[in-house]
Amino acid sequence: MRVPALLRTTSFRLTLVFLALFAAGAGALLFYIYVATAGQIIRRAEAEVTRELRTLERSYDRGGFDAVNQAVIERTLADQRYVALLLAPDGRKISGTLEVTPADPPTEVDEWVDFRIQDLAPDGRPIRRSAIGKQVRLPGGELLFVGEEIAEEQQYVMRIVRALWGAGALVLVLALVGGLLLSRRASRYMAGLTSAVTAVRNGDLQARAPLRGTHDEYDELAEGMNDMLDRIERLMGGLRHAGDAIAHDLRSPLTRLRTRLEVAMLEVEAGRGDPTAALEQALEDAEHLLKTFNAVLSISRLQAAGQAPDPVLFDAGELVSDMSELYEPFCEEKGIDYSAEIAPDLQVRGNREFLAQAVANLIDNAVKYTPEGGAVKLRARRRSSGEVEFSVTDTGPGVPEEDRGRIAQRFVRLENSRNAPGAGLGLSLVAAVAEAHGGRLDISEGPGKVGAFGPGLRAAVVIPGVA
Amino acid sequence: MRILIIEDDVEASDAMCRGLSEAGHECATAADGVEGLEAARDGEYDVLVVDRMMPRMDGVTAVETLRREGDQTPVLFLSALGEIEDRVAGLKAGGDDYLVKPYALAELVARVDALARRRETGSVNTVLRVGELEMDLIGRTVHRAGKEIDLQPREFQLLEFLMRHAGQSVTRTMLLEKVWEYHFDPQTNVIDVHISRLRSKIDKGFEKAMLQTVRGAGYRLEA
């Protein structure tokens, strides 16, 4: 049999479990109340019957059989709650409200007896009422039975029990309805998540779970899931983009390499052309391809990992002065006025090689676009925020503001830089390194336009410092 | 020098072999870790070139086994795994150098040369001599044909490395790795400028240029 979807939900099942627990609890409570009240009633009746018996026995002690008989007759006439019966030693009735003793066997004494009293209702119908009583043997051999009606009390108990049953049933119904409502609510929450998951599974990476704005655990789950999907989408996008980028940036040099080799072969076959020069050119092309490939690989790894591999604690100032020392002669050779300003004590936690590469790329990039006679300045300092900043400022042509956000994207090389060497990956790698260290790449305008130079560019890697 | 290449990519090891033979080495190949381990145990090799990932037995395990057996033959690891942790794991296992694929043949040859030669000159010299060039490692002085040459600290380190590998090609990457101690790929050949400064100091005014550029590979200090 197929169970409706709503009844298969976890929350409904939980409701059922709690309902069962509750029912068991309520049942136990009911039983306890019943036992407590009913027992109390019986005990009180017993105490009263015992007292009555004692009173009668005392009157026997004082006045003998006649006194008891007298008392029983008086009590029979008076309209009171007790029933009584006085029997002669031979079992004959002497006086009392009952005709026969309810004791069974009739001679049994000192045992509690449950019995019923036959009576006539005002309309003439016979009614039977519960009672309990006890028989004692008097010193003269007579039997005395005294009982008390407990019907009214019992009815009272029954009313309580009925009320409890009713309340229990009402609670059960309410709980069931509540459970159903809760299940439906939870199902609706879950349906959002499930449909998002199904959509993603079916290939729609843009699908997101709806948020209800209630900031409860469901929203938290949905938000977490959406964040996860965002990250997956970014990564997938990154991969797809990397694929495109590799295709774009490796395909053309590969084609160039191939064409050059083909032409060289034709020329050599025709007896002209220099095979060595062709091979050298091919080697250079291959070298360039390798560099591009390595850069693409580094970027992909950093982006995929989302964090710097093998982080260590070190003084970034030393690293920057190493890079500065490495590049200084190169700048001078190009006729660029190079200067460096490195603050002491710049502790950072990160990957030394990648950060070195990032700083090198910043300098590289600056030198590449700065004409002879221009200036490049390297600075490493701690910002007031505690972050460590490596910046390189040049006096090259700079980058228009609208393009600045784009130049760190993979393989973006602006039109005016088409002729400069480089794979267009330098700043992308810098940005990837900065992001992997929990930082960023800031690109802003350089010192401004001075004569033929400027306005320049200032590229800065900002990463969290360690105090 | 006798070189053993342990690499499961047969075409790659053939190409390497040809390249190393061109450079004057004798070369043998093994196609997996187990075969390589046996060949390394049997043969007298000067350098082992070991791929990290191979069928049957990976390169790290093979080299660890050799080292446990007391074999100290220099090992150059080749790997597609280029992360620093991989490099460290390779060097820890007993590798002496680590080259990440894809690499240039010139790079491989230069590194194999460096490893092969290192074995020969294991002695502790306080003075290095290459032709007319003399370097005092304790006094931190350099003379060429008796004339003192004034070098910056980095130039001194650079020349020391070149002198220790005199007659061999050393690549720019090797210099960056061994002299500056950074493993990365500079976009421009910053090393060239350092070399040309050093060259102007040691070769200027002398008839013979000792510090030579090797096309497609790097530099070589000739006696």
Interface residues (C-beta under 8 A of the other chain):
Chain A: E280 L283 A286 E287 L290 K291 F293 N294 A295 L297 R301 P309 D310 D322 E325 L326 Y327 P329 F330 E332 E333 N351 R352 E353 F354 A356 Q357 A360 N361 D364 V367 K368 P421 G422 A423 G426
Chain B: G82 E83 I84 E85 V88 P102 Y103 A104 R154 L176 W180 Y182 H183 F184 D185 P186 Q187 T188 V190 V193 H194 S196 R197 R215 G216
